[in-house]
Amino acid sequence: KGPAAELRRSRQLVHVMTSAVAARRSADVLLACGATPACVVRRAEVEAFVAKCGALCVNVGMLTEDRLEASLLAAGRARDLGVPWVLDPVAAGGSPARLRACIELLNLGPRVVRGNPSEILALWDAREQTRRQEGPEVGGRRGRGKRKRGAPRADAQAEIDAADAAAGGASAGAMEV
């Protein structure tokens, strides 16, 4: 019983927007878990696929202008429909353009940000810098004053600890979204 059993029972359609390199592996993992994968990246189709899906995963590993546009469309549609989605901000701090793209996606409200510590810190620092420059209300969130770099707020740390315990301590990274 539980989420894995429910996924196998429902055969949920999961829309994965990732690189061609990772698409096959992502699809294989989803199939092994009992989900039905869709790896659509064409701008003209992504919104229609998101409307039929139970979840969306956006990986920015091989980001191009077309993929960014398609990802923004898909994430916006997921937000509008209440479809949970995951942002995988691969190498978020690798370049200013990549970081801006990741922040644009982050502002569309992913349910989960899956990243390594350097990716999470790059997003956190960029978001905090934006909050300091633009004032207390940015992205629908209230600024919470200055906090030591990388230090999560107390309730966010409690959420991270609970997720770690539920996952057997296997979470990669988390941040307030």
N, C-alpha and C positions, 0 to 999 in steps of 0.2 A: 504494500500500500504506500501512499505518499505521492509526491510530485512525479517521480520517475514512472510509477505505475500508471498514474493519470495520463502522462504524456504518451505512453505506449497504448493505452486504451483509446485515447482521442485521435491519435495519428495526426496531431496538430501540424498545420502548414507553417513552416518557419522560413521567412525570407532572409537570406544571407547575402549581403553585399560585401564582397571581399575580393581579393586579387585572384586572378586566374590560377596562380600557383596554389593558393589555399582553398579554392572553391571545392575541389574534389574531396579533399580531406574533411572539410567542414560538412559537406553533404554526407560522407560516409559516417561521420560521428553522429550526425542527426538521425540517419537511418538506423544506426545501431541502438540509439536511444528510443526509437519508435516514432520519431517525428517524420514529417514529409518535407524535405528541403526544396526551396526554390532559390536559385542563384541568378536572379535577374538584375541587370545593371543598366539597361536601356532606359533613358529618360522618359520616353513615351509610354513605358509600361510600368514603372516602379510604383506609382500611386495606386494603380488598379490591383497590383499584387499585394501591396500592403493592406488594402481593404479586405482581402480574403484571408489574411494571415492572422495567426495567434500571437506572433512575435516577429521582431525585426532585429537583425544584427548588422551594424555598420562598422566595417573595418577599413581604416584609411591607409593601409599598407602601401598600395600602389596607386596613389592619388593622382588623378588627372583633372583637368577642368570639367570634362564631361562627367566623370565619376563624382566629383564634388557636387555638381548641380543635381545629379540623380540622387545622391545621398541626402542632400538638403530637401529635395522634394519628398523622398520616402520618409525621412524623419519628421517632417512637418505634417505629412498625412497621418503617420502613426500617432503623433501628438494629438491631432484633431479628432481621431477616432478612438483614442484611449488604448491603442495597441502598445503593449510594453515593448521597449526596445533597448538594445545594448549598444554603447559606443565603445569601440576598441581604437583608442587614439595612438596608433603605432607611430613611434618616433615623434610625438607631439612637439617636443622642443627642438627638433632637428633643423628647422628653418622658421623664420618669421611667417612665411606664407602658410606653412603646414600648421603652425600654432593658431593662426587666425582661422583657418578652416576648421580645426578642431573646436575652437571656441564658438564658432557659428553653430556647429552641430550640438555642442554642449548646451547652448542657449535654447535648443528645441526640446530639452527636457528628457534625456534618456532615463530609464529606470535604473540602469546600472552602467557604470563606467568601469570597464575591465582593462587594467593596465599595469605595467610594472611601476616600481616606485618613481623612476625618473619621469615617466609619462604623467603620472598623477601629480607630481610636484610641479611640472611645467604648466599644467592646466590650473592648478591651485594658485600658483604665483601670478599667472596672467589674469586670472579672475580677480584676485585680491588687488592687483595693480589697477585694474579697470574700476573696481569699486572705490578705491582711493581717489582716482581721477574724476569719476563721474558722480560721486556722492553716495549717500547711503542706500539708495534704491536702484539696483541694477539687476536686470534679468529676473524680475519678480521676487527678489530676495532682499531682505534688509541687511545692510552692512552690520557687522558685529564688532566693530572696532579692530584694533591691532591685535594680532595673535602671533606668537613665535612661528617662524617659517616651518610649514609642514605639521604644525600641531593642530589636530582636529578638535572641534568643539566637543564638550563632554558628552552631549547626547549622540553626536555622530560616532564617537568612540564606543559608546554602548551599543549602537547599531552594528558597528564593525565587529565587536566582540561577539554579539549574538549570531551574526552571520558566520563568523569563524567557527563557533561552537556547533552550529547546525550543519556546516560543511565539513566537520571533523578537522578544523584548523587549516583548510586548504585554500583560503581565498588569496588571490594574487595582490590586489590593491583595491582601495575604495576611496571615494571622496564624496563630499556633500554635493548633491545635484539638485 
